[in-house]
Amino acid sequence: MTRTIEKNRKMKQANSDWQKIISQYNFPDSWQSIWQLVNSIIPLLAIWVLMYYSLSWSYWITLALAVPASGFMVRVFIIFHDCGHKSFFKKAKWNEWVGFITGLFTFTPYQKWSRSHNKHHETVGNLDKRGTGDILTLTLEEYKDSSKGRKLFYRLYRHPVIMLGIGAPYIFILQNRFFAKQVKPGEKRNVVITNLALAAIITGLSLIIGFKSFVLIQLPILYFSAIAGTWLFYVQHQYSDVHWYRTGNWNYLDVALKGSSFYKLPRILQWFTGNIGFHHIHHLGSKIPNYKLAKCHNASTIFTSIEPISLKSSLKTLKLRLWDEAQNRIVSFKQAGE
């Protein structure tokens, strides 16, 4: 009885501590947000123009330029992401307008994505509520009980080449163009308006530089950035020490600190990815703008004591496929004996 009381006391204290720290960072700085828009979008547009001129020299130069352009595209997507959390500007309308515009850059409808992603925040790490805004993950028992066809589908779906090389660009180029029947009219309207705006932009640019030139420039940027963005999302919740829970044991603090990774990237990659590697902080406080995540992380040993994942060690996560409830960990097919 005494141990239970002490455990509850420590839990309440921990909740109080992290909430106090989060409250110091969960609001935007409008000027810093504006500056981030400037240093993300203008370089992206500048490189896009350089890519056009490089077409007359060598397409290898064009493809080489697509790499930094993709980095800036990822950074623009992080701004889009923050707008979806209403954390980039204080005024909701500013978030909506900037979210819509950055959504055009990233070929992503703002309202559709925001609804799905916010649902992800509500259900992440919950084995009973998988399915919205997640990478499909089966438990070991679910996989064993599946038909041969479903097992084959799952193996193909989780293969890195298909998941990243095919699935990632498919989401941004094609899947984002459609909406489910059951969604609200406003979300449907947003998808349609986004599609019409993209059609107008593509038509206008094609009339100026030619459709072939547009595709040769835009497609590799979208392709590389889609892979990078999907990889980031994958490694944030699919790593060797991740914790997932059934509903009865799920709580916000545990799923943030134990179910969301601290992806420690080199400084330049941290900048291009908008500090999203501090994902444990983001899940504790989704209202914290990306440019404050690192500062919040460094503000307390509650956060800095989290074991980071390095760029090198993160590659090992690609082998992880199934959640083994008996061992309470995510495992590879080989580890699962499959």
C-alpha positions as CSV (number, residue, x, y, z in Angstrom):
1,M,0.0,0.0,0.0
2,T,2.8,2.4,0.9
3,R,4.7,1.6,-2.3
4,T,1.5,2.4,-4.3
5,I,1.0,5.7,-2.6
6,E,4.7,6.6,-3.2
7,K,4.5,5.6,-6.8
8,N,1.3,7.8,-7.3
9,R,3.0,10.7,-5.6
10,K,6.1,10.5,-7.8
11,M,3.9,10.2,-10.9
12,K,1.9,13.3,-9.9
13,Q,5.2,15.2,-9.3
14,A,6.6,14.1,-12.7
15,N,3.3,15.2,-14.4
16,S,3.5,18.6,-12.6
17,D,7.2,19.0,-13.5
18,W,6.9,18.4,-17.2
19,Q,3.8,20.4,-17.6
20,K,5.5,23.4,-16.0
21,I,8.4,23.1,-18.4
22,I,6.2,22.7,-21.4
23,S,4.2,25.7,-20.5
24,Q,7.3,27.9,-20.9
25,Y,7.7,26.9,-24.6
26,N,4.2,26.1,-26.0
27,F,3.5,29.4,-27.7
28,P,4.9,30.9,-31.0
29,D,7.1,33.9,-31.6
30,S,5.5,35.5,-34.7
31,W,8.8,37.1,-35.9
32,Q,10.7,33.9,-35.5
33,S,7.9,32.1,-37.5
34,I,8.0,34.7,-40.2
35,W,11.8,34.4,-40.4
36,Q,11.5,30.6,-40.7
37,L,9.1,31.1,-43.6
38,V,11.6,33.4,-45.3
39,N,14.6,31.1,-44.8
40,S,12.7,28.0,-45.9
41,I,10.6,29.1,-48.9
42,I,12.9,31.6,-50.6
43,P,15.9,29.2,-50.8
44,L,13.5,26.5,-52.1
45,L,12.2,28.8,-54.9
46,A,15.8,29.9,-55.7
47,I,17.0,26.3,-56.1
48,W,13.9,25.5,-58.2
49,V,14.9,28.3,-60.6
50,L,18.5,27.0,-60.7
51,M,17.2,23.5,-61.5
52,Y,15.3,25.0,-64.5
53,Y,18.5,26.6,-65.9
54,S,20.5,23.5,-65.1
55,L,18.3,21.5,-67.5
56,S,20.2,23.1,-70.4
57,W,23.5,21.9,-69.0
58,S,23.1,18.4,-67.5
59,Y,20.2,16.6,-65.8
60,W,22.7,15.2,-63.4
61,I,23.2,18.8,-62.1
62,T,19.4,19.1,-61.9
63,L,19.2,15.9,-59.8
64,A,22.0,17.0,-57.6
65,L,20.2,20.3,-56.9
66,A,17.0,18.3,-56.1
67,V,18.7,17.1,-52.9
68,P,19.0,20.4,-51.1
69,A,15.7,21.5,-52.6
70,S,14.2,18.4,-50.9
71,G,15.8,19.4,-47.7
72,F,14.0,22.8,-47.9
73,M,10.8,21.0,-48.9
74,V,11.0,18.9,-45.7
75,R,11.5,22.1,-43.7
76,V,8.4,23.7,-45.4
77,F,6.5,20.6,-44.5
78,I,7.5,21.1,-40.8
79,I,6.0,24.6,-41.0
80,F,2.9,23.1,-42.5
81,H,2.9,20.5,-39.7
82,D,3.1,23.2,-37.0
83,C,0.2,25.1,-38.6
84,G,-1.9,22.0,-38.3
85,H,-1.2,22.0,-34.6
86,K,-2.0,25.8,-34.4
87,S,1.5,26.3,-33.0
88,F,3.1,28.4,-35.7
89,F,1.1,31.6,-35.2
90,K,-1.1,32.8,-32.4
91,K,-4.0,33.6,-34.7
92,A,-5.9,30.5,-36.0
93,K,-6.5,32.2,-39.4
94,W,-2.8,32.8,-39.9
95,N,-2.1,29.1,-39.3
96,E,-4.9,28.1,-41.7
97,W,-3.6,30.4,-44.5
98,V,0.0,29.5,-44.1
99,G,-0.9,25.9,-43.7
100,F,-2.9,26.0,-47.0
101,I,-0.1,27.7,-48.9
102,T,2.7,25.4,-47.5
103,G,0.4,22.5,-48.3
104,L,0.5,23.6,-52.0
105,F,4.3,23.4,-51.8
106,T,4.1,19.9,-50.3
107,F,1.1,18.7,-52.4
108,T,-0.8,18.1,-49.2
109,P,-4.4,19.3,-48.4
110,Y,-4.2,21.1,-45.1
111,Q,-7.5,20.1,-43.4
112,K,-7.3,16.4,-44.4
113,W,-3.8,16.0,-43.2
114,S,-4.3,18.0,-39.9
115,R,-7.3,15.9,-38.9
116,S,-5.5,12.7,-39.5
117,H,-2.3,13.8,-37.8
118,N,-4.1,15.2,-34.7
119,K,-5.9,11.8,-34.5
120,H,-2.4,10.2,-34.6
121,H,-1.5,12.3,-31.5
122,E,-4.5,11.1,-29.6
123,T,-3.9,7.4,-30.4
124,V,-0.1,7.0,-30.8
125,G,1.3,4.0,-29.0
126,N,-2.2,2.6,-28.4
127,L,-2.5,-0.9,-29.7
128,D,-6.3,-0.8,-29.5
129,K,-6.6,2.4,-31.6
130,R,-4.2,1.8,-34.5
131,G,-5.1,2.9,-38.0
132,T,-5.2,6.7,-38.4
133,G,-2.0,8.5,-39.4
134,D,0.2,5.5,-38.6
135,I,2.5,3.1,-40.3
136,L,0.5,-0.1,-40.4
137,T,1.9,-2.4,-37.7
138,L,0.5,-5.8,-36.8
139,T,1.1,-7.7,-33.5
140,L,2.8,-11.1,-33.8
141,E,-0.4,-12.9,-33.0
142,E,-2.3,-10.9,-35.6
143,Y,0.3,-11.8,-38.2
144,K,0.2,-15.5,-37.3
145,D,-3.6,-15.5,-37.6
146,S,-3.5,-13.8,-41.0
147,S,-4.1,-15.5,-44.3
148,K,-1.2,-16.1,-46.7
149,G,-2.4,-13.3,-48.9
150,R,-2.5,-10.8,-46.0
151,K,0.9,-12.0,-44.8
152,L,2.3,-11.4,-48.2
153,F,0.7,-7.9,-48.4
154,Y,2.1,-7.0,-45.0
155,R,5.6,-8.2,-45.9
156,L,5.5,-6.1,-49.1
157,Y,4.0,-3.1,-47.3
158,R,6.7,-3.1,-44.6
159,H,9.6,-3.7,-47.1
160,P,11.8,-0.5,-47.1
161,V,11.9,-0.3,-50.9
162,I,8.1,-0.4,-51.2
163,M,7.3,1.6,-48.0
164,L,9.7,4.4,-48.8
165,G,10.5,4.2,-52.5
166,I,6.9,3.6,-53.7
167,G,4.5,4.2,-50.8
168,A,5.9,7.5,-49.7
169,P,5.7,9.3,-53.1
170,Y,2.3,7.6,-53.7
171,I,0.9,9.3,-50.6
172,F,1.9,12.8,-51.6
173,I,1.3,12.6,-55.3
174,L,-1.8,10.5,-55.6
175,Q,-3.4,9.6,-52.2
176,N,-3.6,13.2,-51.1
177,R,-5.7,14.0,-54.1
178,F,-8.7,12.1,-52.7
179,F,-10.9,12.1,-49.6
180,A,-13.0,9.5,-47.8
181,K,-16.8,9.6,-48.2
182,Q,-17.4,10.0,-44.4
183,V,-15.3,13.1,-43.9
184,K,-16.8,16.5,-43.2
185,P,-17.8,18.8,-46.1
186,G,-15.1,21.4,-45.1
187,E,-12.4,18.8,-45.4
188,K,-13.7,17.6,-48.8
189,R,-13.9,21.2,-50.0
190,N,-10.3,21.8,-48.9
191,V,-9.0,18.8,-50.8
192,V,-10.9,20.0,-54.0
193,I,-9.6,23.6,-53.6
194,T,-6.0,22.3,-53.0
195,N,-6.3,20.1,-56.1
196,L,-7.6,23.0,-58.2
197,A,-4.9,25.4,-57.0
198,L,-2.2,22.8,-57.8
199,A,-3.7,22.2,-61.2
200,A,-3.6,26.0,-61.8
201,I,0.0,26.3,-60.6
202,I,1.1,23.3,-62.7
203,T,-0.7,24.6,-65.8
204,G,0.8,28.1,-65.4
205,L,4.3,26.9,-64.9
206,S,4.0,24.4,-67.8
207,L,2.9,27.2,-70.1
208,I,6.0,29.2,-69.1
209,I,8.7,26.5,-69.0
210,G,7.0,23.5,-70.6
211,F,5.3,20.5,-68.8
212,K,8.3,18.2,-69.4
213,S,10.6,20.7,-67.7
214,F,8.2,21.1,-64.8
215,V,8.1,17.3,-64.2
216,L,11.9,16.9,-64.5
217,I,12.3,19.5,-61.8
218,Q,9.4,18.9,-59.4
219,L,9.2,15.1,-59.5
220,P,12.6,14.4,-58.0
221,I,12.0,17.1,-55.3
222,L,8.7,15.5,-54.4
223,Y,10.2,12.0,-54.5
224,F,13.2,12.7,-52.3
225,S,11.3,14.8,-49.8
226,A,8.5,12.3,-49.6
227,I,11.0,9.5,-48.8
228,A,12.8,11.7,-46.2
229,G,9.5,12.8,-44.6
230,T,8.1,9.3,-44.4
231,W,11.4,8.0,-43.0
232,L,11.2,10.6,-40.2
233,F,7.7,9.7,-39.4
234,Y,8.6,6.0,-39.4
235,V,11.6,6.2,-37.1
236,Q,9.7,8.4,-34.6
237,H,7.5,5.5,-33.4
238,Q,9.3,2.3,-34.8
239,Y,12.5,1.7,-32.9
240,S,14.0,-1.0,-30.8
241,D,13.1,0.5,-27.3
242,V,9.7,1.8,-28.3
243,H,6.8,1.1,-25.8
244,W,3.2,0.6,-27.0
245,Y,0.3,-0.1,-24.7
246,R,-3.3,-1.4,-24.5
247,T,-5.9,1.3,-23.7
248,G,-6.0,0.4,-19.9
249,N,-2.2,1.1,-19.5
250,W,-1.9,4.0,-22.0
251,N,-1.1,7.5,-20.6
252,Y,0.1,10.7,-22.3
253,L,3.4,11.0,-20.5
254,D,4.6,7.4,-21.0
255,V,3.6,7.3,-24.7
256,A,5.5,10.6,-25.3
257,L,8.7,9.7,-23.4
258,K,8.7,6.0,-24.2
259,G,6.7,5.7,-27.4
260,S,8.3,8.6,-29.3
261,S,11.9,8.7,-30.2
262,F,14.6,11.3,-29.6
263,Y,16.3,11.2,-33.0
264,K,19.6,12.9,-32.6
265,L,20.7,14.1,-36.0
266,P,23.7,16.1,-37.2
267,R,23.2,19.8,-36.7
268,I,22.6,20.5,-40.5
269,L,20.0,17.7,-40.7
270,Q,18.4,18.9,-37.5
271,W,17.9,22.3,-39.1
272,F,16.5,21.0,-42.3
273,T,14.1,18.7,-40.4
274,G,12.8,21.5,-38.2
275,N,14.0,19.8,-34.9
276,I,11.3,17.1,-35.4
277,G,13.8,14.6,-34.1
278,F,12.9,15.9,-30.6
279,H,9.7,14.0,-31.1
280,H,9.3,13.1,-27.5
281,I,9.0,16.8,-26.8
282,H,6.6,17.3,-29.6
283,H,4.2,14.6,-28.3
284,L,4.3,16.1,-24.8
285,G,3.5,19.6,-26.2
286,S,2.2,19.7,-29.7
287,K,1.7,23.5,-29.3
288,I,5.5,24.0,-29.1
289,P,6.7,25.5,-32.4
290,N,9.5,23.5,-34.0
291,Y,12.1,26.2,-33.3
292,K,11.6,25.8,-29.5
293,L,11.7,22.0,-29.3
294,A,15.5,21.8,-28.7
295,K,15.4,24.5,-26.0
296,C,12.6,22.7,-24.2
297,H,14.4,19.4,-24.5
298,N,17.5,20.9,-22.8
299,A,15.5,22.5,-20.0
300,S,15.2,19.4,-17.9
301,T,16.8,16.0,-17.1
302,I,13.3,14.5,-17.5
303,F,13.9,15.0,-21.2
304,T,17.7,14.8,-21.6
305,S,17.8,11.4,-19.9
306,I,16.0,9.9,-22.8
307,E,18.3,7.6,-24.8
308,P,18.7,9.1,-28.3
309,I,18.7,7.3,-31.6
310,S,21.6,8.2,-33.9
311,L,21.5,8.4,-37.6
312,K,23.6,5.2,-37.8
313,S,21.5,3.2,-35.3
314,S,18.2,4.3,-36.8
315,L,19.0,2.3,-40.0
316,K,18.5,-0.9,-37.9
317,T,14.9,0.0,-37.3
318,L,14.1,-1.0,-40.9
319,K,14.2,-4.6,-39.9
320,L,11.5,-4.2,-37.2
321,R,8.1,-5.4,-38.3
322,L,5.9,-6.8,-35.6
323,W,4.8,-6.0,-32.1
324,D,5.4,-8.9,-29.8
325,E,3.0,-8.5,-26.8
326,A,4.6,-11.4,-24.9
327,Q,8.0,-9.7,-24.9
328,N,6.6,-6.2,-25.0
329,R,8.8,-5.1,-27.8
330,I,8.9,-4.6,-31.6
331,V,10.7,-7.4,-33.4
332,S,11.9,-8.4,-36.9
333,F,10.4,-11.3,-38.8
334,K,13.6,-13.3,-38.0
335,Q,13.3,-12.5,-34.3
336,A,9.7,-13.6,-34.4
337,G,10.6,-16.8,-36.1
338,E,8.6,-15.9,-39.2
